[in-house]
Amino acid sequence: MMNETRITRRVLLGSIAAVGALTATRSDAGDVGAATPVVNTVNGPVRGRFEWGGVQAFKGLRYAAPPVGPLRFRPPQPLAPWTEVADAAAFGNAAIQSPGQGDMPFDEKHSEDCLFLNVWTPDLKGKRPVMVWLHGGAFSTGAAGRPTYWGDHFARDGIVLVSVNHRLNVFGYTQLPASWGPDYAASGIAGMLDIVEALKWVKANIALFGGDPDNVTIFGESGGGAKVSLLLGMPPARGLYHKAIIQSGAALNATPRDYAQALGGALTETLGVKPGDVAALAAIDAQKIFDSQQTAIGKVASLDRGGFLSGGFTPSIDGNALSRGPFTPEAAATAANIPLIIGTNKDEGTMFAMGDKGLASATESDLEAAARKAYPKTAAQLVPALRAAYPGYSPGDLITAMNGNRMFWVDSITLVERKLKQPAPVWMYRMDRELPTLGGRLKAGHATELSYVFGTYENIRDFVGPGDPPARMSAQMHSAWVAFARTGDPQSPAIPAWPRYDLARRQTMIFDLQSRVESDPHADLRKLMRA
């Protein structure tokens, strides 16, 4: 009968890319205006371009040395200074990733040389809140420069928006065995250390772009939300940010070091590189390394313990920069004073089920079998609870809802419960607006809130649908994110009063065309799926 719908790395890569990379349709997309004044960063002078509304955009700014050759797999290294004015009119390279993810009309380029960030600011003078965006893509794909993530709307609302490219997949998360020595002790978390380096760049430079280095909010979705989760547990990032937002990406733990080292050893074995031979590793073609990933993963498949975004080249515990999971067994001390917004979408599972043709013909028996497989102890109560929580959903829809909740919502609840033992406040949301496009199959699916948060729905009209609903959603979500960045509290005139989350009432903002607050939404599911 029906097999359980299961998240896979390949599906997640494509789905996040599909939302983030849809072609810009706004009439001014890609226009290049007059040059901005020169900004003398700590590394050298740069010059960006004006965009509509007076926003100044600086794209493709280097924040660390190119991680190539002998620097491959090592933590990011300092950037060499320059004296000539660097032109910052175009996005820098994105990380190497799966073919087909970058062949968009706006000409996204992929390279191992990918440590670039982008800044949008309303003015170079002032002391404005800063938001640092971390893109999704399961630690394997994605790019900061995609039209959904453009920061011009945040800038027009008084925020300095920074978005970051960093190493992904095998290039960002290969933990080499101990035989490679201290230079590679943290190679399994190099991509996260890239982000820390970008935050250091923000600390040192953002005042020159009109931003306040003492008011920085980190935020991300899916894999980007997982990056935020990990940063909350990384001592090197302490003091570089002050608030956090996790969108559909709660990560409680990281890849165990023993698995990561075994995978790194399998990779070098596949490549024919002897332990410690830095010159040989540096000389291998980047594409060959990228193409060797699946072979290496296959060699250690029996060691994979499973879990969110695990089973491949993902961040691992190094015992230093990340000494343990950020929320396992409890919230790390580094997260204690960080206010947090966290949430998911109502139908997280739909994007990952699009290719499962069997779901359309699933029966009640299939639903019951899927529930028994996933939740053998509570299946008898879980099925009626699913029906009550999602009235009108078909059996296939309910299987998808169960799997989506298990992938994203359940861990978000666990993360919040552990975070609430610390003093900083937490706010929780769920986004319920269903898309009318694609035959309505996505519903309120994974990543569908992104253009509302960024205000970039006009860039992807074919995806979000016609009329004013996207603008109404954005007026609420975008304004709440802006308010949180400014004050550490997401209250906005565009939404009802949003109470802090607590374990007594579990009050949650339900974002919709008419947003509302619910106490402990889907309470029966929460209890049964965590029993």
Secondary structure, DSSP 8 states (H G I E B T S, - for coil): --------HHHHHHHHHHHHT----STTTT----B---EE-SS-EEE-EE-GGG-EEEEEEE-S----GGGTTS---------S-EE--S---B----TTSS--TT---B-S---EEEEEES-SSS-EEEEEEE--STTTS--TTSGGG--HHHHHTT-EEEEE----HHHH-----GGG-GGGTTGGGHHHHHHHHHHHHHHHHGGGGTEEEEEEEEEEETHHHHHHHHHTT-GGGTTS-SEEEEES------B-HHHHHHHHHHHHHHHT--TT-HHHHHHS-HHHHHHTHHHHHHHTGGG----TT-SSS--B--SSTT-S-TTSSS--GGGTT--EEEEEETBTTHHHHTT-GGGGG--HHHHHHHHHHH-TTTHHHHHHHHHHHSTT--HHHHHHHHHHIIIIIHHHHHHHHHHTTSSS-EEEEEE-----SGGGTTSSBTTTTHHHHHT-GGGGHHHH-SSSHHHHHHHHHHHHHHHHHHHS----TTS-------TTT-EEEEESTT-EEEESTTHHHHHHHT-
